[in-house]
Amino acid sequence: MHEIATYIREDLVIDLNGTDKIDVLTQLKDAVSRTNLLPDTDAFFDKVLLRESQATTAMGMGVAIPHARVDGLADIIIVVGRSAEGIEFTTPDGMPVRLIFMIAVNDKPGEYLKILSRISWLVRNEDFRNQLFSSDNTSSLFKLLKENG
């Protein structure tokens, strides 16, 4: 399995406030915007919202993986957000989303598919998923993802 730890940064692991999907996705966009890693954060965000309007990126189990391709991006960027309250997404299991992995995809779709597969594999483990949900703070959430991703 491909490691996601390569693409996770501590400043891009945040706690989310609120339960509105657009609001929390905006919080994730704002986090990545502060890093200057994306050439056009607003264009990326528009693509994320378009993708989300076409089909939900929620996979169930309290997890969503919104994503969009960014032309000319050197490396994949993963922004992780955690919600204590849960966010209303259209989910296959009807459960609110508590963990979001928002991904900016580069021109290497094979790499993205490996990352997506790894995230899916990790969060399907109920014990690990519950550790992510209940970690004390974003630093401990980042550490869990770095060590296991």
PENORVEN-V832359 format. One line per field, one symbol per residue. ss: DSSP state (a for helix, b for strand, c for the rest). A space follows every 50 residues. Layout:
ss = ???
//
This chain:
ss = ccccaaabbbbbbbbbccccaaaaaaaaaaaaacccccccaaaaaaaaaa aaaacccbbbccbbccbbbcccccccbbbbbbbbbbbcccccccccbbbb bbbbbcccaaaaaaaaaaaaaaaccaaaaaaaaacccaaaaaaaaaaac
//
